[in-house]
Amino acid sequence: MNSLLTALAAAGPIAAGWSVHSLWLRRSLRSARRDPLTGLHTRDGFTRRAATLLKDRRAVVVLADVDRFKQINDNYGHTAGDALLRATADRLAHYVGKAGVAGRLGGDEFAAVVIDDHGTVSDLLTVLHGVLARPADGMDPAVHTTVSLGWVRAADHPGEDLSGLLRRADEAMYAAKQRRAGVRRAGLGRLLATWSGRRAGRRGTALAGPRDAA
């Protein structure tokens, strides 16, 4: 009995140490899935949550890209650019709410998946476009720009995965940016994306490494 008690006593600190290590590891993993600048999900965290949400036929994928972001950095400095990115992230996260997910894919590009409960996502995204164009709180009012939004309804493309839906939203966003339309819904036809999975001139693949912030 004494030997058993001695063994258990010796194992106690080891078990406690492992519990602390496990807790630290879980927290580290959660931190790794959060963008340090904006607090939004990184690509990995966003992809995991989005994949679950896309099982709902009401899911909508949104891609957002800050317009003329390089000019903001060049004219007002990277501190102003970072403030603009944080403001964009905060407003997008507020729009998405706890029922959806928002992530920073890299640079000035953001993505979200929302559940369109009432079929009003088009109107809500129009409102969001106006909100995202406001200057960042506490910053020079001159430091502001618009954000182009592209979106696609998952139910319109059954069987298509997140990467495919992001490519469609990306094309719609690019069309909105080119035409200064603000918000555009993806069409139901074929993708115009290049072999790499993104539209011409786009860096990387849909869920590859982050874009250059400039």
C-alpha positions in Angstrom: 0.0 0.0 0.0 2.8 2.4 0.9 4.4 1.7 -2.5 1.1 2.6 -4.2 0.7 5.8 -2.3 4.3 6.8 -3.0 3.8 6.1 -6.8 0.6 8.1 -6.9 2.2 11.0 -5.0 5.0 11.0 -7.5 2.7 11.0 -10.4 0.7 13.9 -9.1 3.1 16.7 -10.2 3.6 15.1 -13.6 -0.2 15.0 -14.2 -0.6 18.6 -13.1 2.3 19.6 -15.3 0.7 17.9 -18.3 -2.7 19.6 -17.6 -1.0 23.0 -17.6 0.9 22.1 -20.8 -2.4 21.0 -22.5 -4.1 24.2 -21.5 -1.2 26.2 -22.8 -1.3 24.2 -26.1 -5.0 24.8 -26.6 -4.6 28.5 -26.0 -1.6 28.7 -28.4 -3.7 26.9 -31.1 -6.5 29.4 -30.6 -4.1 32.3 -30.8 -2.6 30.9 -33.9 -6.0 31.0 -35.6 -6.4 34.7 -34.8 -4.9 37.5 -36.8 -2.7 39.6 -34.4 -3.7 42.9 -36.0 -7.5 42.6 -36.3 -8.4 39.7 -34.0 -10.3 38.0 -36.8 -9.8 34.4 -37.7 -6.8 33.6 -39.8 -7.3 31.4 -42.9 -7.0 28.2 -40.9 -9.5 29.3 -38.3 -11.9 30.8 -40.8 -11.8 27.7 -43.1 -12.6 25.3 -40.2 -15.6 27.4 -39.0 -16.8 28.2 -42.6 -16.8 24.5 -43.6 -19.3 23.8 -40.8 -21.6 26.8 -41.7 -21.7 25.8 -45.4 -23.7 22.7 -44.4 -26.6 25.1 -44.0 -28.3 25.9 -47.3 -28.9 29.5 -46.1 -25.2 30.2 -46.0 -23.7 33.1 -47.9 -20.0 33.6 -48.7 -18.8 37.2 -48.8 -15.4 38.5 -49.9 -14.4 42.1 -49.0 -11.4 44.0 -50.4 -10.3 47.5 -49.3 -10.2 49.9 -52.2 -7.0 52.0 -52.7 -5.4 50.6 -49.6 -1.9 51.1 -50.9 -2.7 54.8 -51.3 -3.7 55.0 -47.7 -0.4 53.5 -46.6 1.6 55.8 -49.0 -0.2 59.0 -48.1 -0.8 58.6 -44.4 1.6 55.8 -43.2 1.2 52.2 -42.1 -0.2 53.2 -38.7 -3.2 54.7 -40.5 -3.5 51.7 -42.7 -3.5 49.4 -39.8 -6.2 51.5 -38.1 -8.3 51.2 -41.2 -7.9 47.5 -41.3 -8.9 47.1 -37.7 -11.9 49.3 -38.2 -12.9 47.2 -41.2 -12.5 44.0 -39.3 -14.5 45.3 -36.3 -17.4 46.4 -38.4 -17.4 43.1 -40.4 -17.3 41.0 -37.3 -20.2 43.0 -35.8 -22.2 42.4 -39.0 -21.5 38.7 -39.0 -22.3 38.2 -35.4 -21.8 35.0 -33.4 -23.8 32.9 -35.8 -21.4 33.5 -38.7 -17.6 33.8 -39.1 -15.3 36.5 -40.4 -11.6 36.1 -41.2 -8.7 38.1 -42.6 -7.3 36.2 -45.6 -4.3 38.4 -45.8 -3.4 42.0 -46.6 -6.5 44.0 -47.1 -8.7 41.1 -48.0 -11.4 39.7 -45.7 -14.0 36.9 -46.0 -17.1 36.0 -44.1 -19.8 33.3 -44.1 -23.2 34.4 -42.8 -26.5 32.6 -42.5 -29.2 34.5 -44.4 -32.2 33.7 -42.2 -34.7 36.1 -43.9 -33.4 36.3 -47.4 -32.3 39.9 -46.9 -28.5 39.6 -47.3 -28.4 41.8 -50.4 -30.0 44.7 -48.5 -27.8 44.1 -45.4 -24.6 44.0 -47.5 -25.6 47.3 -49.1 -25.9 48.8 -45.6 -22.6 47.2 -44.6 -20.9 48.8 -47.6 -21.9 52.2 -46.3 -20.7 51.4 -42.8 -17.3 50.1 -44.0 -16.7 53.4 -45.8 -16.8 55.5 -42.6 -13.5 56.8 -41.3 -11.9 54.9 -38.5 -12.9 56.1 -35.0 -10.3 58.5 -33.5 -8.5 58.9 -36.8 -8.2 61.8 -39.2 -11.5 61.8 -41.2 -9.4 62.0 -44.4 -8.2 58.4 -43.7 -11.0 56.5 -45.2 -11.9 54.6 -48.3 -14.5 52.2 -49.6 -14.6 48.4 -49.5 -15.8 46.4 -52.4 -17.9 43.3 -51.6 -18.7 40.2 -53.6 -21.0 37.5 -52.4 -22.5 34.2 -53.4 -25.3 32.0 -52.0 -24.1 28.5 -51.3 -27.4 27.0 -52.4 -26.9 28.3 -55.9 -23.9 26.0 -56.3 -24.7 22.8 -54.5 -21.7 20.5 -54.0 -19.2 23.4 -54.4 -16.7 23.7 -51.6 -15.4 26.8 -49.8 -12.6 27.4 -52.3 -15.0 27.4 -55.2 -17.5 29.7 -53.5 -14.7 32.1 -52.6 -13.5 32.2 -56.2 -17.1 33.1 -57.3 -17.3 35.8 -54.6 -13.8 37.0 -55.6 -15.0 37.5 -59.3 -18.1 39.3 -58.1 -16.0 41.5 -55.8 -13.6 42.3 -58.6 -16.5 43.3 -60.9 -17.9 45.5 -58.1 -14.5 47.2 -57.7 -14.0 47.7 -61.5 -17.4 49.2 -61.9 -17.4 51.1 -58.5 -20.7 49.3 -57.7 -19.8 48.6 -54.1 -21.6 45.3 -53.8 -22.1 42.6 -56.4 -23.6 39.1 -56.3 -21.8 36.3 -58.1 -23.5 35.0 -61.3 -24.7 31.5 -61.9 -22.6 30.8 -65.0 -19.1 29.4 -65.3 -16.2 30.8 -63.4 -13.8 33.0 -65.3 -11.0 32.2 -62.9 -7.5 31.2 -64.2 -6.0 27.8 -63.8 -4.6 28.8 -60.5 -8.1 29.2 -59.1 -8.2 33.0 -59.0 -9.1 35.6 -61.5 -6.3 37.0 -63.7 -3.8 39.1 -61.9 -4.7 37.8 -58.4 -1.8 36.6 -56.3 -1.9 33.0 -55.1 -4.8 30.5 -54.8 -8.1 30.8 -53.0 -6.9 29.5 -49.7 -3.1 29.7 -50.1 -0.7 32.1 -48.4 -1.8 35.7 -47.5 -1.6 38.5 -50.1 0.8 41.4 -49.9 -0.8 44.2 -47.9 0.2 46.8 -50.5 
